Amino acid sequence: MIHNIRYRVFVYEDEDEAEIIEALSYILPTAVPDKEIAEGLMENPITILSGKIAKKRELKDFFSRLLDEDNVDIAKFSQDLDKKIDKNGNLFLRFSKKAAANEKFEILDSGDSIHLKIKIAAYPAKKEIAIKIINENIDLIE
């Protein structure tokens, strides 16, 4: 159902990098991010942690955990798919860094977060097909 997950999170000067990596690990337990240092608007350093997960077992485990009713509101997640999937079938999710640090899934619409780009295995790769595939998988879990 998922080809891969690309992730990215910004660690600002006033944040603890180890804590952010731990929060990322809650969302994606097998993540081993690459680290890049960039310069912010005020010339302050920003660490960018990013990577990709492509192992089928890890992708399946992530999706199962995501759709656990204790983690997200399934009805709201399903309703929001139209605005979170692009025309090529990529699902874009943002998770609260603070909530993840407290071992909770909290999907955000904006703000400082853990960014995921999830490539849905849809043939052809179209928005409508990706939404259908996700909803079918939600129905299987419920």
Protein Blocks (a to p, Z undefined) as FASTA:
>chain_A
ZZbdcddddddfkbcfklmmmmmmmmmmmbccdddddddfkopacdddddddfbfklmmm
mmmmmmpmklpcfklmmmmmmmmpcfkopacddddfklmmnopacddfbdjddddddddd
dddddfklmmmmmmmmmmmmZZ
